[in-house]
């Protein structure tokens, strides 16, 4: 991006804020504070889409704008950057931080991929399903970061050195990215977008959210979306039909790892305890009311700092290692979304938007689900799912309350729609692109998959609301 264009886009953000806040607020078309809230959201959305600065920098705007224009109490905004949801992601990063050094991430990946066959259909199926499964256990960005270099190494072993010109690379790398997106919807651990949704649900209900509720409600969508995306990929004509030696390659790589080491077993046990503890939380919630998943993950993550490695005779995790492994940018991006949600809610912007949407005669049902889904999908594709959650869900809650509807079913159905990114080479998709995936091919293939997946989200979300009486009732 040249400097003139960057400067123009930098200036356009605050200009947009001033036009909205002054145009709507000072003219009396809307409460001035609410107008400033909407102006903040549009400034952030514009910068997230245009990217004159990194999207993580944009996530700091709520604090900056609120300090300058006093939209809501400052503590409401700043507290989001150290909320329990942030602690959960931080603890999860600490738990998995030793994996790359001790080889546990590679062992899990190679074990799953050692079942792969030489045909391209087998390749696509196994890569996609492996990404779906692992994204149920860790953030989808981590899964893509682990799988992509392994796939590139496999293609090199099969004789394909130039990934950009390799026809076989496109469906394989896309299967990794898209599989992680589908799987990431299945559990709260799939990514920051789900934790964002849960934070809004907890704020609305005023009580703790049980993770088992998320899994139960998203399971039908995850299963059917997996089949739909896989079918869309397998039905597409393929120029390359087989990759020789790939199964042997993975088996050889896995054998080279040797037997599972003590450090790997220790890290895996800690992670399993954290996962199980989160999902069976209803069993001990009354006995240990303070041990919510965020602090369980934090405690077990900190245990890594005091366990001595059996191989290196040093701590399993040091602070220097943690600083390198923790995804600080994702933490800030997630916190910025929560802070924007606080501004939209506290300023009355959500109520104003809800009043406007109510004027187009939404009354719940299929039409409402469709509009929410399209909006969420568009934001996810232009930016990422976390941004989409931050922008979309407060509006969903406000609009459905205004209609006199229970917001919870609509939050879940919107979460189904927002949990996918397939077209532009940004966010999770930037990882395979950085390894050589052609952005043009990603976009060409991604449009069809995005449409298929959005249709699945709308249909499954709406049907689930219709046939599941307890869909909107939480534990």
Buried (B, 14 or more C-beta within 10 A) or exposed (E): EEEEEBEEBBEBBBEBBEEBBBEBBEEEEBBBBBBBBBBBBBBBBBBBBBBBBEBBBBBBBBBEBBEEBEBBEEEBBBBBBEBBBBBBBBBBBBBBBBBBBBBBBBBBBBEBBBEBBBBBBBBBBBBBBBBBBBBBBBBBBBBBBBBBBBBBEBBBBBEBEEBEEBEBBBBBBBBBBBBBBBBBBBBBBBBBBBBBBBBBBBBBEEEBBBBBBBBBBBBBBBBBBBEBBBEBBBEEEBEBEBBEEBBEBBBEBBEEBEEEBEBBEBBBEBBEBBBEBBBEBEEEBEEEEEBBBBBBBBBBBBBBBEBEBBEEEEBBBBEEBBEEBBBEEBBBBBBBBBBBBBBBBBBBBBBBBBBEBBEEEBEBEBEBBBBBBEBBBBBBBBBBBBBBBBBBBBBBBBBBBBBEBBBBBBBBBBBBBBBBBBBBBBBBBBBBBEBBBBBEBBBEBBEBBBEBBBEBBBBBBBBBBEEBEEBBEBB
